[in-house]
Each structure stands twice: as structure tokens, then as C-alpha cells.
Amino acid sequence: MIFIITITLILLYSVNEFINNEIAKIKPTTSEETHKERITKTIVKDGTAVETITEITEKNPNINSDKNAARIGFLERILYFIGIVSQNWALISIVVVFKTIARYKEIDKQIKAEYFLIGSFLSLIWAIVISVIFIAFDKIHNLGMVNYILNSVTYNLKFLN
């Protein structure tokens, strides 16, 4: 059982690179995303400046943002997976709503909206594919994990009422 859960998590994480490549195809490469940074180094020998070197490098301030987006996408796919396997459609709706609220200001721009939609749809489709594989594997090998998950969710809902 741990093996299946581990494989499922690996499959859910493995799509990060694919989604990043697809999004990179439409992501804008404007001057606001890439900044040039000027670094000046002075070589000092015996207390006097011998040589001054100036380097101009391109710096992308969105590198950490891209890493955080990949982490958020992985967590998003896990929540989609849990929602699909447990047939908890409200969880999937909540993930979509929170993601939309968090990115509301960025969606105003056309390119950002396309970036947002493609990433969201690819995450959802990948989570559906992995969920179907997980459910099929469970049914073929009579492991009963899906039934256990469904019974746990049903029991918890009855307990709340």
C-alpha cells in the first residue's frame, strides 16, 4: 500500500517539468521579467586599485516565484487527487476557487490569464489521469483502498451530522 501511495506521489510530482515547459511556451519574455544587473569588482594589490571589472548579467526575479508555483502546483494536484478518489467534488471546487482568488489581480492581463488557465487545466487533467490509474489498479488487484477512502469520508460526514 505504501508502494502505491509513493508511486502516486511521484507521478503527481513528475508532471511539474512538463507543465513548466508548456507554460514557458506562452509566458511573456518582456523587459519587466528580465532585469540586467551591473556588478563592478575592483582588484586591489598592495593597497592600490589595479583593475576594475564590470560585469552585466541578466537576472530573473521570478526564479523563486517559479519554484513556489511548482510547489503550489504539486499540492494542488494532490488535493485534486484526493478529491477525485474520495469523490469529494467540493474539495476540487474549493481548490479552484482559492487559486482564482489568489491570482485574481494577475488574471487581468491576457497573457497571465492564459498562463493561469493552461497551468490549472494541465494540473487537473494530470490529477484525473493519475486518479483513474490509481482506482483501476485498486479494482484490478482488489486492494480495497478506494472503498476504505470512501467509507472514511462517508463515516466522517455522518459523524458531523
C-alpha positions in Angstrom: 0.0 0.0 0.0 2.9 2.4 0.8 4.4 1.5 -2.5 1.2 2.5 -4.4 1.0 5.8 -2.5 4.7 6.5 -3.1 4.3 5.9 -6.9 1.2 8.1 -6.9 3.0 10.9 -5.3 5.9 10.5 -7.7 3.6 10.6 -10.7 1.8 13.7 -9.3 5.2 15.5 -8.9 6.7 14.3 -12.2 4.4 16.5 -14.2 5.9 19.7 -12.8 8.6 19.9 -15.6 6.1 19.2 -18.3 3.7 21.9 -17.1 6.6 24.4 -16.7 7.7 23.7 -20.3 4.2 24.2 -21.7 3.7 27.4 -19.7 7.1 28.7 -20.8 5.9 28.5 -24.4 3.3 31.2 -23.8 4.9 33.0 -20.9 5.9 36.6 -21.9 9.6 37.5 -22.1 9.2 41.2 -21.7 11.7 43.6 -20.1 9.8 43.6 -16.9 10.6 39.9 -16.3 14.3 40.1 -17.1 16.5 42.7 -15.5 20.1 43.5 -16.2 22.3 43.8 -13.2 25.7 45.6 -13.3 28.3 44.3 -10.9 31.6 46.2 -10.5 34.6 44.4 -9.0 37.8 46.2 -8.1 41.1 44.2 -7.8 43.3 45.7 -5.1 47.1 44.9 -4.8 49.2 46.5 -2.1 46.5 49.0 -1.2 46.1 50.4 -4.7 43.4 49.6 -7.2 44.9 47.7 -10.1 41.9 46.8 -12.2 38.2 47.4 -12.3 35.9 44.8 -13.9 32.3 45.5 -14.7 30.0 42.6 -15.5 26.5 42.9 -16.8 24.3 39.9 -16.0 20.7 39.2 -16.7 18.8 38.5 -13.6 15.3 36.9 -13.4 13.5 37.9 -10.2 10.8 35.3 -10.9 13.1 32.3 -10.2 11.8 31.9 -6.6 8.3 32.6 -7.8 8.6 29.7 -10.3 9.8 27.3 -7.7 6.9 28.3 -5.4 4.5 27.9 -8.3 5.8 24.4 -8.8 5.3 23.6 -5.1 1.8 25.0 -5.2 1.0 23.0 -8.3 2.2 19.8 -6.7 0.0 20.5 -3.6 -2.9 21.4 -5.9 -2.6 18.1 -7.8 -2.5 16.2 -4.5 -5.7 17.9 -3.4 -7.3 17.2 -6.8 -6.3 13.5 -6.5 -7.7 13.3 -3.0 -10.9 15.0 -4.2 -11.3 12.6 -7.2 -10.6 9.4 -5.3 -12.8 10.3 -2.4 -15.5 11.7 -4.8 -15.4 14.9 -2.8 -16.2 17.4 -5.6 -16.4 20.3 -3.1 -12.7 19.9 -2.4 -11.9 20.3 -6.1 -14.2 23.4 -6.3 -12.5 24.9 -3.2 -9.0 24.4 -4.7 -10.1 26.2 -8.0 -11.8 29.0 -6.1 -8.8 29.6 -3.8 -6.4 29.5 -6.7 -8.6 32.0 -8.6 -8.8 34.3 -5.6 -5.1 34.2 -5.0 -4.3 35.1 -8.7 -7.2 37.5 -9.3 -5.1 40.6 -9.9 -2.7 38.7 -12.2 -5.6 37.4 -14.4 -6.4 41.0 -15.6 -3.7 40.7 -18.3 -4.5 38.4 -21.2 -1.2 36.5 -21.2 -1.4 35.9 -17.4 -4.9 34.6 -17.8 -3.7 32.1 -20.5 -0.8 31.1 -18.3 -3.2 30.6 -15.3 -5.7 28.6 -17.3 -3.2 26.3 -19.0 -1.5 25.5 -15.7 -4.8 24.8 -14.0 -6.1 22.6 -16.7 -2.9 20.6 -17.1 -2.8 20.1 -13.3 -6.4 18.9 -13.2 -6.1 16.6 -16.2 -2.9 15.1 -14.8 -4.6 14.5 -11.4 -7.6 12.9 -13.2 -5.3 10.6 -15.2 -3.4 9.5 -12.1 -6.6 9.1 -10.1 -8.1 6.8 -12.8 -4.9 4.7 -12.9 -5.0 4.5 -9.0 -8.6 3.5 -9.0 -8.1 0.9 -11.8 -5.1 -0.6 -10.1 -7.1 -0.8 -6.9 -10.0 -2.5 -8.6 -7.9 -4.9 -10.6 -5.9 -6.1 -7.6 -8.8 -6.0 -5.1 -6.8 -3.9 -2.6 -9.8 -2.1 -1.2 -8.1 1.3 -0.8 -10.7 3.2 -2.7 -13.5 1.6 -0.7 -11.6 2.4 2.5 -11.2 6.0 1.5 -14.9 6.3 0.5 -16.1 4.7 3.8 -13.8 7.0 5.8 -15.2 10.1 4.1 -18.8 8.8 4.4 -18.3 8.0 8.1 -16.8 11.4 8.8 -19.7 13.1 7.1 -22.2 11.1 9.1 -20.3 11.9 12.3 -20.5 15.6 11.5 -24.3 15.5 11.1 
